[in-house]
Amino acid sequence: MRTRTTVRTARLAAVGLSLGLALTMTACGSEDTKADADSAVETESSAPASESASAAPAGKEVEVKIGKTFKDPDMGDSIEVISAVRDFPSEEGAETVAEGGEIVLLQVKVKPGTEYGGLIQDGNFQISWDKGADFWSPDTDDVATELTAAKRTPFEDVSRRDGGEHTGWIAFEVDEKDDTYVVEYARSGAKVIGSDKTIAEFKEQVEIPAG
């Protein structure tokens, strides 16, 4: 059976924030979301994937509307969670589905603030299937080819300096399928170099409803 370490993933830091002000990140955030994602430990099933998949076939893909918008008051970022897809068909995630999970997609639109620099990344979004006890990083890179084939553009890093609006899809491999999930957007706190000013951590949660 495929297993993953059950630890709460460290939050992505708003790396290199600068637009007239240079910021250093507090210890509450990770500087590298990819490293967080790579911390997941996987043990491959001894059974062939085709045998496992036949035991638990995937459900039919269903898109559900969410339509929730929130704003980061300090950074000025506007984030809209547009919709989610339940039971996204994925060969890359076949083992997860066979073992009682599913592939969940989240469509988001981001309009970054202009006061600071730095990035908004898919790792700012994490999912929980145990009512918020633990959160897990996205797996967008793993299914990026399948997203593109399904005419869904994978979410890419958004630079605040670029401005504009950016829409894309984030993918999660959910180990334990449930009726609803909690997705949390988290931006780590920061301190302004050369001053006493600090920027507080920001979090916002959204529920993904049943399909």
C-alpha positions as CSV (number, residue, x, y, z in Angstrom):
1,M,0.0,0.0,0.0
2,R,1.2,3.5,-0.8
3,T,1.8,5.5,2.3
4,R,2.8,9.1,3.0
5,T,4.2,10.7,6.1
6,T,1.4,12.1,8.2
7,V,2.8,15.5,9.1
8,R,1.4,18.9,8.5
9,T,3.2,20.4,5.5
10,A,5.2,23.6,6.2
11,R,3.7,26.7,4.6
12,L,5.2,28.3,1.5
13,A,6.9,31.6,2.3
14,A,6.4,34.6,0.2
15,V,9.9,34.4,-1.1
16,G,11.9,37.5,-2.0
17,L,9.3,40.1,-1.4
18,S,10.6,43.4,-2.7
19,L,9.2,46.5,-4.3
20,G,11.0,49.3,-2.5
21,L,11.1,47.2,0.6
22,A,13.1,44.0,1.2
23,L,11.6,41.4,3.4
24,T,13.0,38.4,5.2
25,M,10.7,35.4,5.9
26,T,9.8,34.4,9.5
27,A,10.4,30.8,10.5
28,C,6.7,29.9,10.2
29,G,7.1,29.3,6.5
30,S,9.1,27.0,4.2
31,E,11.3,28.6,1.6
32,D,10.8,25.8,-0.9
33,T,7.4,24.3,-1.5
34,K,9.0,21.7,-3.8
35,A,11.1,20.4,-0.9
36,D,7.9,20.1,1.2
37,A,6.2,18.2,-1.6
38,D,9.2,15.9,-2.0
39,S,9.1,15.1,1.8
40,A,6.2,12.8,1.1
41,V,7.4,9.2,1.4
42,E,5.9,6.7,-1.0
43,T,6.0,2.9,-0.8
44,E,5.0,1.3,-4.1
45,S,2.4,-1.5,-4.0
46,S,3.6,-4.9,-4.7
47,A,0.5,-5.6,-6.8
48,P,0.5,-4.3,-10.4
49,A,-1.4,-1.0,-10.9
50,S,-3.9,-2.7,-13.3
51,E,-4.9,-5.2,-10.6
52,S,-5.4,-2.5,-7.9
53,A,-7.3,-0.3,-10.3
54,S,-9.8,-3.0,-11.1
55,A,-10.6,-3.3,-7.4
56,A,-11.7,0.3,-7.0
57,P,-12.8,1.9,-10.3
58,A,-12.7,5.7,-10.5
59,G,-16.0,7.6,-10.3
60,K,-17.3,9.9,-13.0
61,E,-15.7,13.3,-13.2
62,V,-17.9,16.1,-11.8
63,E,-17.2,19.8,-11.7
64,V,-18.7,21.8,-8.8
65,K,-18.9,25.5,-8.5
66,I,-17.4,27.3,-5.5
67,G,-17.2,31.0,-6.4
68,K,-15.4,32.3,-3.3
69,T,-13.2,35.4,-3.4
70,F,-10.9,36.7,-0.6
71,K,-8.2,39.3,-0.3
72,D,-4.9,39.2,1.5
73,P,-5.1,42.6,3.4
74,D,-1.4,43.1,3.7
75,M,-0.1,41.9,0.4
76,G,-3.1,43.2,-1.6
77,D,-3.5,39.8,-3.4
78,S,-7.0,38.9,-4.6
79,I,-7.7,35.1,-4.8
80,E,-10.8,33.6,-6.3
81,V,-11.6,29.9,-6.0
82,I,-13.8,29.3,-9.0
83,S,-14.6,25.6,-9.0
84,A,-13.4,22.1,-8.3
85,V,-13.4,18.9,-10.2
86,R,-14.1,15.6,-8.3
87,D,-12.8,12.2,-9.6
88,F,-10.5,13.6,-12.2
89,P,-9.4,10.6,-14.4
90,S,-5.7,10.2,-14.1
91,E,-3.3,7.4,-15.0
92,E,-0.7,9.0,-12.8
93,G,-3.1,8.9,-9.9
94,A,-4.5,5.4,-10.6
95,E,-2.9,3.8,-7.5
96,T,-4.3,6.5,-5.2
97,V,-7.8,5.9,-6.7
98,A,-7.4,2.1,-6.4
99,E,-6.7,2.5,-2.7
100,G,-9.8,4.6,-1.9
101,G,-8.7,8.1,-2.9
102,E,-9.4,10.4,-5.7
103,I,-7.8,13.2,-7.8
104,V,-9.3,16.6,-7.0
105,L,-8.7,19.7,-9.1
106,L,-9.1,23.3,-8.0
107,Q,-9.5,26.2,-10.4
108,V,-8.2,29.5,-9.0
109,K,-7.8,33.0,-10.3
110,V,-5.2,35.3,-8.8
111,K,-4.8,39.0,-9.1
112,P,-1.6,39.9,-7.2
113,G,-1.0,43.1,-5.2
114,T,1.5,45.6,-6.4
115,E,3.2,46.9,-3.3
116,Y,5.6,44.0,-2.8
117,G,7.4,41.5,-5.0
118,G,7.5,37.7,-4.5
119,L,5.5,34.8,-5.9
120,I,2.1,33.2,-5.4
121,Q,2.4,29.5,-6.0
122,D,0.3,26.4,-6.1
123,G,2.0,25.4,-2.8
124,N,0.1,28.2,-1.1
125,F,-3.0,26.0,-1.5
126,Q,-3.2,22.8,0.6
127,I,-5.9,20.2,1.1
128,S,-7.3,18.3,4.1
129,W,-9.5,15.2,4.0
130,D,-9.6,15.0,7.8
131,K,-11.5,18.2,8.7
132,G,-8.4,20.3,8.9
133,A,-6.3,18.1,11.2
134,D,-3.6,17.7,8.5
135,F,-3.0,19.5,5.2
136,W,-1.2,18.2,2.1
137,S,0.6,19.9,-0.6
138,P,-0.6,19.8,-4.2
139,D,0.5,17.4,-6.9
140,T,0.0,19.6,-9.9
141,D,3.4,18.7,-11.6
142,D,2.5,15.0,-11.5
143,V,-0.6,15.4,-13.6
144,A,0.3,18.5,-15.6
145,T,0.4,16.6,-18.9
146,E,-3.1,15.2,-18.2
147,L,-4.4,18.6,-17.2
148,T,-3.2,20.0,-20.5
149,A,-4.7,17.2,-22.4
150,A,-8.0,17.9,-20.7
151,K,-7.8,21.5,-21.8
152,R,-7.2,22.7,-18.2
153,T,-4.2,25.0,-17.9
154,P,-2.0,24.0,-14.9
155,F,-1.5,26.9,-12.4
156,E,1.9,28.5,-12.7
157,D,3.8,30.8,-10.3
158,V,2.4,34.3,-10.3
159,S,4.9,37.2,-9.8
160,R,3.5,40.2,-8.1
161,R,5.7,42.4,-10.2
162,D,3.9,41.1,-13.4
163,G,0.4,42.2,-12.1
164,G,-2.6,41.1,-14.2
165,E,-4.9,38.2,-13.6
166,H,-3.8,34.6,-13.7
167,T,-6.1,31.6,-13.9
168,G,-5.1,27.9,-13.7
169,W,-5.8,24.5,-12.2
170,I,-4.2,22.9,-9.1
171,A,-4.3,19.1,-8.6
172,F,-4.4,17.1,-5.4
173,E,-4.0,13.4,-4.8
174,V,-6.4,12.7,-2.0
175,D,-5.6,9.5,-0.1
176,E,-8.9,9.1,1.6
177,K,-12.0,10.1,-0.4
178,D,-14.7,12.0,1.5
179,D,-17.9,13.9,0.7
180,T,-16.2,17.3,1.3
181,Y,-12.7,18.7,1.7
182,V,-11.1,21.7,3.2
183,V,-8.6,23.7,1.1
184,E,-6.5,26.3,2.9
185,Y,-4.7,29.2,1.3
186,A,-1.7,30.2,3.5
187,R,0.9,33.0,3.1
188,S,3.7,33.1,5.7
189,G,4.5,36.1,7.8
190,A,7.4,38.4,7.0
191,K,9.5,41.2,8.4
192,V,10.6,44.3,6.7
193,I,14.3,44.7,6.7
194,G,15.6,47.9,8.1
195,S,12.4,48.7,10.0
196,D,10.2,47.4,12.8
197,K,7.3,46.6,10.5
198,T,6.1,43.0,10.2
199,I,3.6,41.5,7.9
200,A,1.3,39.0,9.7
201,E,0.7,35.5,8.4
202,F,-2.5,35.1,6.3
203,K,-4.8,32.1,6.0
204,E,-8.2,31.5,4.4
205,Q,-10.2,28.2,4.1
206,V,-12.6,27.1,1.4
207,E,-14.8,24.0,1.4
208,I,-14.9,21.7,-1.7
209,P,-18.4,20.4,-1.8
210,A,-19.6,16.9,-2.8
211,G,-19.9,16.2,-6.5
